[in-house]
Amino acid sequence: MEPLSLILTAIVAGESKTESSTMLGAVEDDFASLHTALRSRLEGRPDAQGALEQYIAEPEQDKETLIAGLEESGAWSDPAVLGLAAQVMKRIDPEGSANGNYALGRA
C-alpha cells in the first residue's frame, strides 16, 4: 500500500468506527492520535487542515487539497504518522493487517 493510501484509508475507517455504537475505546484513541498528528503536520496550512476536517466528515470531499497538504507537509513520509495510521487499521481490521493488506509498498 502506498503511504498516502494508508493515511486516507485510516482516516475513513477510523472515523466510521468512531460513529459506531460498538466502537472500542482503543480504536477511538488511536484515531484521535492520528488526527492530532495530522493536524500538527498540517499546521500553517489552513486549506489542508480544513480539507482534513472535510474529508473526515465526508470522505472524498476536498481529497486533492488534503493530498497536496499531506505531500507538502511531509506527513506521507513521517514514520510516526504512518505508524499511527497502521495502528488504526490493525485495530479495525486485525486480519487484514496480519495478511499485510496495509503494509507499505504492497500493491
Disulfide bonds with the S-S distance in Angstrom:
none
